[in-house]
Amino acid sequence: MDVAAFSEDNFEVKEWINKTFKSTEAQENRDAFVSSLVMKLQLYVQQVNSALEDTSQQVLQSLPRVMRDTEVLYQEALILREKMQSVKQEIAKVEQDTGQSMATLERIDKLKTELQAAKQALHEADNWTVLATDLEEVFESGDIENISTKLVSMQQS
C-alpha cells in the first residue's frame, strides 16, 4: 500500500479509494482485500499516533530548557540594551568634548598662523634694517661697484 499519497496537498480520499479498489487483487477477493487494507490503515494510524506521541514528549521535555534559554536571551537583551545606552551616552559626551576641543584647537591654530605671519614680517623688517645699514656703510665708502651690487640684491629680495 502506497501511503505517500496521504502526504500530498491535493489528496482526495474518494479518488484514492476508487483507485485502490480498481486493482486486480481488490476485484478478486473484496472482503479479504478490504480487511487487509483496513488492518494496514490501522497500523499506519498507530505508527502516526506513536510518532506524534514521541514528538509531543520530546517537545514537552525540551520546553523547560527552551523557556530557560528564552529567559537567558531576554536578560542578555536587557543587558545589551543598557550597554548600548551607555555607549550612546559616552559617544555624545565625546562628541561634546571633542567639539569644544576642536574649537580651542582652531583658535590656537589661528593664533599660530598670525604669530608666524608676524614673525615673518619682523624677520623681513630686520633683514631690511640690516641691508639699509649695510647700504649706508657702502655709500659712506664711496665704492660705486659695491653700491650697485647691494642695490641689485635689495631689488631681488
C-alpha positions as a Markdown table, in Angstrom:
| # | Residue | x | y | z |
|---|---|---|---|---|
| 1 | Met | 0.0 | 0.0 | 0.0 |
| 2 | Asp | 1.4 | 3.4 | -1.0 |
| 3 | Val | 0.8 | 5.9 | 1.9 |
| 4 | Ala | 2.8 | 8.6 | 0.2 |
| 5 | Ala | -0.4 | 9.9 | -1.4 |
| 6 | Phe | -1.7 | 10.9 | 2.1 |
| 7 | Ser | 1.0 | 13.5 | 2.3 |
| 8 | Glu | 0.1 | 15.3 | -0.9 |
| 9 | Asp | -1.5 | 18.7 | -0.6 |
| 10 | Asn | -4.3 | 17.8 | -3.0 |
| 11 | Phe | -5.1 | 14.4 | -1.6 |
| 12 | Glu | -8.7 | 13.2 | -2.4 |
| 13 | Val | -10.0 | 10.3 | -0.3 |
| 14 | Lys | -12.6 | 9.2 | -2.7 |
| 15 | Glu | -10.2 | 9.2 | -5.6 |
| 16 | Trp | -7.6 | 7.1 | -3.6 |
| 17 | Ile | -10.3 | 4.6 | -2.5 |
| 18 | Asn | -11.6 | 4.2 | -6.1 |
| 19 | Lys | -8.1 | 3.8 | -7.4 |
| 20 | Thr | -7.2 | 1.3 | -4.8 |
| 21 | Phe | -10.3 | -0.9 | -5.4 |
| 22 | Lys | -9.7 | -0.9 | -9.2 |
| 23 | Ser | -6.6 | -3.2 | -8.7 |
| 24 | Thr | -7.0 | -6.8 | -9.7 |
| 25 | Glu | -6.3 | -8.0 | -6.2 |
| 26 | Ala | -9.3 | -6.0 | -4.9 |
| 27 | Gln | -11.5 | -7.3 | -7.7 |
| 28 | Glu | -10.8 | -11.0 | -6.9 |
| 29 | Asn | -11.5 | -11.1 | -3.2 |
| 30 | Arg | -13.1 | -7.9 | -1.9 |
| 31 | Asp | -13.7 | -9.0 | 1.7 |
| 32 | Ala | -10.1 | -10.1 | 2.2 |
| 33 | Phe | -8.7 | -7.0 | 0.4 |
| 34 | Val | -10.9 | -4.7 | 2.5 |
| 35 | Ser | -9.9 | -6.5 | 5.7 |
| 36 | Ser | -6.2 | -6.3 | 4.8 |
| 37 | Leu | -6.5 | -2.7 | 3.7 |
| 38 | Val | -8.3 | -1.7 | 7.0 |
| 39 | Met | -5.6 | -3.5 | 9.0 |
| 40 | Lys | -2.8 | -1.8 | 7.1 |
| 41 | Leu | -4.5 | 1.6 | 7.6 |
| 42 | Gln | -5.0 | 0.9 | 11.3 |
| 43 | Leu | -1.3 | 0.0 | 11.6 |
| 44 | Tyr | -0.4 | 3.2 | 9.7 |
| 45 | Val | -2.6 | 5.2 | 12.1 |
| 46 | Gln | -0.9 | 3.6 | 15.1 |
| 47 | Gln | 2.5 | 4.5 | 13.7 |
| 48 | Val | 1.4 | 8.1 | 13.1 |
| 49 | Asn | 0.0 | 8.2 | 16.6 |
| 50 | Ser | 3.2 | 6.8 | 18.1 |
| 51 | Ala | 5.3 | 9.3 | 16.1 |
| 52 | Leu | 3.0 | 12.1 | 17.3 |
| 53 | Glu | 3.2 | 11.0 | 20.9 |
| 54 | Asp | 7.0 | 10.7 | 20.7 |
| 55 | Thr | 7.3 | 14.2 | 19.2 |
| 56 | Ser | 4.9 | 15.6 | 21.8 |
| 57 | Gln | 7.0 | 14.0 | 24.6 |
| 58 | Gln | 10.2 | 15.5 | 23.1 |
| 59 | Val | 8.5 | 18.9 | 22.9 |
| 60 | Leu | 7.3 | 18.7 | 26.5 |
| 61 | Gln | 10.7 | 17.6 | 27.7 |
| 62 | Ser | 12.5 | 20.4 | 25.8 |
| 63 | Leu | 10.0 | 23.1 | 26.8 |
| 64 | Pro | 11.6 | 23.9 | 30.2 |
| 65 | Arg | 15.0 | 24.2 | 28.6 |
| 66 | Val | 13.6 | 26.4 | 25.8 |
| 67 | Met | 11.9 | 28.6 | 28.5 |
| 68 | Arg | 15.2 | 28.9 | 30.4 |
| 69 | Asp | 17.1 | 29.8 | 27.2 |
| 70 | Thr | 14.4 | 32.3 | 26.3 |
| 71 | Glu | 14.7 | 33.9 | 29.8 |
| 72 | Val | 18.5 | 34.0 | 29.4 |
| 73 | Leu | 18.2 | 35.6 | 26.0 |
| 74 | Tyr | 15.8 | 38.1 | 27.4 |
| 75 | Gln | 18.2 | 39.0 | 30.2 |
| 76 | Glu | 21.1 | 39.3 | 27.8 |
| 77 | Ala | 19.0 | 41.6 | 25.5 |
| 78 | Leu | 18.3 | 43.8 | 28.5 |
| 79 | Ile | 21.9 | 44.0 | 29.4 |
| 80 | Leu | 22.8 | 44.7 | 25.8 |
| 81 | Arg | 20.3 | 47.5 | 25.7 |
| 82 | Glu | 21.8 | 49.0 | 28.8 |
| 83 | Lys | 25.3 | 48.8 | 27.4 |
| 84 | Met | 24.1 | 50.3 | 24.1 |
| 85 | Gln | 22.5 | 53.2 | 26.1 |
| 86 | Ser | 25.8 | 53.7 | 28.0 |
| 87 | Val | 27.8 | 53.6 | 24.8 |
| 88 | Lys | 25.4 | 56.1 | 23.2 |
| 89 | Gln | 25.9 | 58.5 | 26.2 |
| 90 | Glu | 29.7 | 58.1 | 26.0 |
| 91 | Ile | 29.6 | 58.9 | 22.3 |
| 92 | Ala | 27.5 | 62.0 | 22.9 |
| 93 | Lys | 29.9 | 63.1 | 25.7 |
| 94 | Val | 33.0 | 62.5 | 23.5 |
| 95 | Glu | 31.3 | 64.5 | 20.6 |
| 96 | Gln | 30.6 | 67.3 | 23.0 |
| 97 | Asp | 34.1 | 67.3 | 24.5 |
| 98 | Thr | 35.6 | 66.9 | 21.0 |
| 99 | Gly | 33.6 | 69.9 | 19.7 |
| 100 | Gln | 35.0 | 72.1 | 22.5 |
| 101 | Ser | 38.5 | 70.8 | 22.0 |
| 102 | Met | 38.2 | 71.4 | 18.2 |
| 103 | Ala | 37.1 | 75.0 | 18.8 |
| 104 | Thr | 40.0 | 75.5 | 21.1 |
| 105 | Leu | 42.4 | 73.9 | 18.6 |
| 106 | Glu | 41.0 | 76.1 | 15.8 |
| 107 | Arg | 41.6 | 79.3 | 17.9 |
| 108 | Ile | 45.2 | 78.1 | 18.7 |
| 109 | Asp | 45.9 | 77.3 | 15.1 |
| 110 | Lys | 44.6 | 80.8 | 14.1 |
| 111 | Leu | 46.9 | 82.4 | 16.7 |
| 112 | Lys | 49.8 | 80.3 | 15.5 |
| 113 | Thr | 49.2 | 81.4 | 11.9 |
| 114 | Glu | 49.0 | 85.0 | 12.9 |
| 115 | Leu | 52.2 | 84.7 | 15.0 |
| 116 | Gln | 54.0 | 83.1 | 12.1 |
| 117 | Ala | 53.0 | 85.9 | 9.8 |
| 118 | Ala | 54.1 | 88.5 | 12.4 |
| 119 | Lys | 57.4 | 86.6 | 12.8 |
| 120 | Gln | 57.9 | 86.6 | 9.1 |
| 121 | Ala | 57.2 | 90.3 | 8.9 |
| 122 | Leu | 59.6 | 91.0 | 11.7 |
| 123 | His | 62.2 | 88.9 | 10.1 |
| 124 | Glu | 61.8 | 90.8 | 6.8 |
| 125 | Ala | 61.9 | 94.1 | 8.6 |
| 126 | Asp | 65.1 | 93.0 | 10.4 |
| 127 | Asn | 66.6 | 92.0 | 7.0 |
| 128 | Trp | 65.8 | 95.3 | 5.5 |
| 129 | Thr | 67.3 | 97.1 | 8.5 |
| 130 | Val | 70.5 | 95.1 | 8.1 |
| 131 | Leu | 70.5 | 95.8 | 4.4 |
| 132 | Ala | 69.9 | 99.5 | 4.9 |
| 133 | Thr | 72.7 | 99.7 | 7.4 |
| 134 | Asp | 75.0 | 97.8 | 5.0 |
| 135 | Leu | 73.9 | 100.2 | 2.2 |
| 136 | Glu | 74.7 | 103.2 | 4.3 |
| 137 | Glu | 78.1 | 101.8 | 5.1 |
| 138 | Val | 78.7 | 101.1 | 1.3 |
| 139 | Phe | 77.5 | 104.7 | 0.5 |
| 140 | Glu | 79.9 | 106.1 | 3.0 |
| 141 | Ser | 82.7 | 104.1 | 1.5 |
| 142 | Gly | 82.0 | 105.6 | -2.0 |
| 143 | Asp | 82.6 | 102.3 | -3.8 |
| 144 | Ile | 80.2 | 102.6 | -6.8 |
| 145 | Glu | 80.5 | 98.9 | -7.8 |
| 146 | Asn | 79.7 | 97.7 | -4.3 |
| 147 | Ile | 76.8 | 100.2 | -4.1 |
| 148 | Ser | 75.3 | 98.9 | -7.3 |
| 149 | Thr | 75.7 | 95.2 | -6.2 |
| 150 | Lys | 73.9 | 96.0 | -2.9 |
| 151 | Leu | 71.0 | 97.8 | -4.7 |
| 152 | Val | 70.6 | 94.9 | -7.1 |
| 153 | Ser | 70.5 | 92.4 | -4.3 |
| 154 | Met | 67.9 | 94.5 | -2.4 |
| 155 | Gln | 65.7 | 94.6 | -5.5 |
| 156 | Gln | 65.8 | 90.8 | -5.8 |
| 157 | Ser | 64.8 | 90.2 | -2.2 |
